[in-house]
């Protein structure tokens, strides 16, 4: 609530009338000048102005008369009085709930903000002494009630639902005061440091459990694929042979590679001959030119002449 101050229009009218009255008195027209000055005082007390976002509560002889404004309006001096000027713009009020226990007995500090506006200036002025203070206290008590009725997990994970629940609870208390709650936003939920550490460890353990589950599922899928591949190779020896050759090729691409092949694999895929041929090729490739083995003698070769 605010007190209405003199406005520029009424002040300008008063100055003009008072000036004319003074001039009339100086010119010898004392009664006319006195009337003009008295009329200026009446205009100053009677002519009021409210801003676009304001509404004035007017009482006549102590009883409610009307809600005036915005703009210029007049009252009867002495008989009428502007007791309150209500701001109808959207306002914000911050409120907190400290060390409040949740339903699962966890102490939390919650910081929230509420957006509200006055929709009925008459009720806001006549039904409550200070509607702004009443709004703040109603919001704080509603926040405490909401915290006590919900678990900590709900407060942390479902903010939008908590905001709407809190808005409805506050609106139910303030609607009789002519106040409309636009929205409520919970800005922060603070919990004890020890509980934060415990929740962090719990979250880490849950992630590790999920990782192990995913790894186990991957192993099961790999085993299933291997079983399918084994069935395919069992029915197609040529495919198994080609796969063995490809494995050897991939193994000996890099120089200095040592290969250990199980005997069962050698027998099943005939890798012995393949491995021998591969080793021979590697030996020929790595041998020096003067150390290469001589070709076996044939029927067309001549014996070498004796030395010296």
Secondary structure, DSSP 8 states (H G I E B T S, - for coil): -------HHHHHHHHHHHHHHHHHHHTT-HHHHHHHHHHHHHHHHHEEEE-TTEEEEEEETTEEEEEE-SEEEE--TTTEEEEEEEE-S-EEEEEEEEEEE-TT--EEEEEEEEEEEES-HHHHHHT-S-HHHHHHHHHHHHHHHHHHTS-HHHHHH-HHHHHHHHHHHHHHHHGGGTEEEEEEEEEEEEE-HHHHHHHHHHHHHHHHHHHHHHHHHHHHHHHHHHHHHHHHHHH-HHHHHHHHHHHHHHHHSSTT------HHHHHHHTHHHHHHHHHHHHHHHHS-GGGS------TT--------
